Amino acid sequence: MGDLFSGPHIILIALVVLLLFGGKKIPELMRGLGRGIREFKDAKDNVKREIEDHMKDDNSNNPGSGSNKQVSSNSSVNN
């Protein structure tokens, strides 16, 4: 499975797609594929932006929360 996408393989795949769908359907299929990829990228960017916004909100609500560590005030020590 080393050269799965070599020149002859791509040509064979293109011919099979052309035979299955015909010349008129291929542009329509490619437009649909392009829309699907665009929607996926938009959704990915929205999720990334949402996560970054939440991280900024958390940091602005708790300034310095990452640098200050809480120490327990357990004063009882067993010797």
C-alpha positions as CSV (number, residue, x, y, z in Angstrom):
1,M,0.0,0.0,0.0
2,G,3.0,2.3,-0.5
3,D,2.0,4.0,-3.8
4,L,-1.8,4.1,-3.4
5,F,-2.1,7.5,-4.9
6,S,0.4,7.3,-7.8
7,G,-0.3,8.6,-11.3
8,P,-2.0,5.5,-12.8
9,H,-4.2,4.9,-9.7
10,I,-5.5,8.5,-9.9
11,I,-6.3,8.2,-13.6
12,L,-8.1,4.9,-13.0
13,I,-10.1,6.4,-10.2
14,A,-11.0,9.4,-12.4
15,L,-12.2,7.1,-15.2
16,V,-14.3,5.0,-12.8
17,V,-15.9,8.2,-11.4
18,L,-16.6,9.5,-14.9
19,L,-18.2,6.2,-15.9
20,L,-20.3,6.0,-12.8
21,F,-21.6,9.5,-12.7
22,G,-21.2,10.9,-16.2
23,G,-19.7,14.2,-17.3
24,K,-22.7,16.3,-16.3
25,K,-22.9,15.2,-12.7
26,I,-19.2,15.6,-11.8
27,P,-19.3,19.4,-11.4
28,E,-22.4,19.1,-9.3
29,L,-20.7,16.5,-7.1
30,M,-17.6,18.7,-6.7
31,R,-19.7,21.7,-5.8
32,G,-21.4,19.7,-3.1
33,L,-18.1,18.4,-1.9
34,G,-16.7,22.0,-1.7
35,R,-19.7,23.2,0.2
36,G,-19.4,20.3,2.7
37,I,-15.7,21.0,3.2
38,R,-16.4,24.8,3.7
39,E,-19.2,24.0,6.2
40,F,-16.8,21.7,8.1
41,K,-14.1,24.4,8.2
42,D,-16.6,27.0,9.4
43,A,-17.9,24.7,12.1
44,K,-14.3,23.9,13.2
45,D,-13.4,27.6,13.3
46,N,-16.6,28.4,15.3
47,V,-15.8,25.8,17.9
48,K,-12.2,27.0,18.2
49,R,-13.3,30.6,18.5
50,E,-15.9,29.6,21.2
51,I,-13.3,27.7,23.2
52,E,-10.9,30.7,23.0
53,D,-13.7,33.1,24.1
54,H,-14.5,30.9,27.1
55,M,-10.8,30.7,28.1
56,K,-10.6,34.5,27.9
57,D,-13.7,34.9,29.9
58,D,-12.4,32.5,32.6
59,N,-9.1,34.4,32.7
60,S,-10.8,37.8,33.0
61,N,-13.1,36.5,35.8
62,N,-10.2,35.0,37.8
63,P,-7.1,37.1,37.2
64,G,-4.0,35.3,38.3
65,S,-5.8,32.1,39.1
66,G,-3.2,30.1,37.2
67,S,-0.3,31.5,39.2
68,N,-1.8,31.4,42.7
69,K,-1.9,28.0,44.3
70,Q,-4.1,27.3,47.3
71,V,-2.5,25.8,50.2
72,S,-4.5,23.8,52.7
73,S,-4.6,25.2,56.2
74,N,-4.3,21.9,58.0
75,S,-2.5,22.8,61.2
76,S,-2.7,19.5,62.9
77,V,0.6,17.6,62.4
78,N,1.1,14.1,63.7
79,N,4.5,13.5,65.1
